[in-house]
């Protein structure tokens, strides 16, 4: 049986946070490839490529997404809505990873279909601890294939 690779997609507009997240996940033993997207439009272009696009989803790969809410071009909650409305993508686990702790935003993202909602603490030690725990969680998540 051919093994299926899982790839983590990271939609994060702050390049410093993206590097910190990737490093913390690696330090915690997370070994899946991580692909960074700097805004909501970039992740949607990858997930829903136009004909002739240079890159897009590999049907042999499984994907999960860490998604910030406050991003340029297209917001994370709009990206989440479009993913969950797309029959091909809707089973992909989407974990909101954001500094936004507004209970209305948490509720809205769950109503839109996010798998989890993780708040990025401002304190660097607490932030690293959250990422360590997230890496442990990501290592045991069973990721379904994309719908053909």
Secondary structure as the mmCIF struct_conf table of DSSP 4:
data_model
#
loop_
_struct_conf.conf_type_id
_struct_conf.id
_struct_conf.beg_label_comp_id
_struct_conf.beg_label_asym_id
_struct_conf.beg_label_seq_id
_struct_conf.end_label_comp_id
_struct_conf.end_label_asym_id
_struct_conf.end_label_seq_id
STRN STRN1 UNK A 6 UNK A 11
BEND BEND1 UNK A 13 UNK A 13
HELX_RH_AL_P HELX_RH_AL_P1 UNK A 15 UNK A 27
TURN_TY1_P TURN_TY1_P1 UNK A 28 UNK A 29
BEND BEND2 UNK A 32 UNK A 32
STRN STRN2 UNK A 33 UNK A 37
BEND BEND3 UNK A 38 UNK A 39
HELX_RH_AL_P HELX_RH_AL_P2 UNK A 40 UNK A 47
TURN_TY1_P TURN_TY1_P2 UNK A 48 UNK A 48
HELX_LH_PP_P HELX_LH_PP_P1 UNK A 49 UNK A 50
TURN_TY1_P TURN_TY1_P3 UNK A 51 UNK A 52
BEND BEND4 UNK A 54 UNK A 54
TURN_TY1_P TURN_TY1_P4 UNK A 59 UNK A 60
BEND BEND5 UNK A 61 UNK A 61
STRN STRN3 UNK A 62 UNK A 67
BEND BEND6 UNK A 69 UNK A 70
BEND BEND7 UNK A 72 UNK A 74
HELX_RH_AL_P HELX_RH_AL_P3 UNK A 76 UNK A 85
TURN_TY1_P TURN_TY1_P5 UNK A 87 UNK A 91
BEND BEND8 UNK A 92 UNK A 92
STRN STRN4 UNK A 93 UNK A 98
BEND BEND9 UNK A 99 UNK A 99
HELX_RH_AL_P HELX_RH_AL_P4 UNK A 103 UNK A 112
TURN_TY1_P TURN_TY1_P6 UNK A 113 UNK A 113
BEND BEND10 UNK A 115 UNK A 115
STRN STRN5 UNK A 116 UNK A 119
BEND BEND11 UNK A 122 UNK A 123
HELX_RH_AL_P HELX_RH_AL_P5 UNK A 124 UNK A 140
HELX_LH_PP_P HELX_LH_PP_P2 UNK A 141 UNK A 147
#
